[in-house]
Amino acid sequence: MKKYQAGATLIVVLIFLVAMTIIGTLAIRQSMVSLSVATNSQVQQLLTQNSDAALFKAENPGDLAYALSPVGLFGYINNPKNKNNELVFCFRGSESQFFNISKASLIQWKEGAETLSTNSLGTRGYCDASANASTNWFTSGRKAVLTQVSVKFPTDSSLDNPFFDRVRGSDSQKGQIEEAKRVKVFAISITPSLTKASRSDINACLNGKMNQVTPPEDKDVSTVTTAQKVDVTACLTKLNVPFTTQVSEYTIAQDFT
């Protein structure tokens, strides 16, 4: 009789152990899911904040005169020659100056070819996701987020309508109509430490792709390779890299009022 009681007790204890193991496993899985959701939310908020910070810097009225100068953020490519090019630089929070032409890069179409040139100004402007990068490419001291900024004047043919997007004003001498120009600023923030993609592949997206791929009118679009048509967003998406892209469009015009 005692043997049967001991056997029954052992079975009950084993059942309790199995039940507790299952409950514990489910609790751990639920905690991991909750942690992943919270982490994703924090990462998304951090990425958005860093992109916002870059755009706020670009909009700073105190820097507008410098930005419109020949070596400025907008002035450097504000000419017909650069209408299909993108001026690129890495937003480094540790530096007091938001934009410096000596630390910028230019992505442009090669003359007489259907390929992109990425080093006409050098490669110092592109963010470097490499873990051993000697320069601080990160937006903040936390060294978690890279933010790359690109500037481009749109080439959409729909903007060529007569008097489209123009500012009308007058001065003391005569009435004038000043042609306004629209410019796009792209801010892409990524967290390279939260992906399994190689840093070299991430860098290939940042330093080899445009944000808005618009082949020049003199190029035969049919001969442009598929790889050249891929933009930065599509490239990072394919690598499954956590990122956010924010685009702001501005109108640059002289006000006569």
Order of alpha helices (4+ residues) and beta strands (2+ residues): alpha-alpha-beta-beta-beta-beta-beta-beta-beta-alpha-alpha-alpha-beta
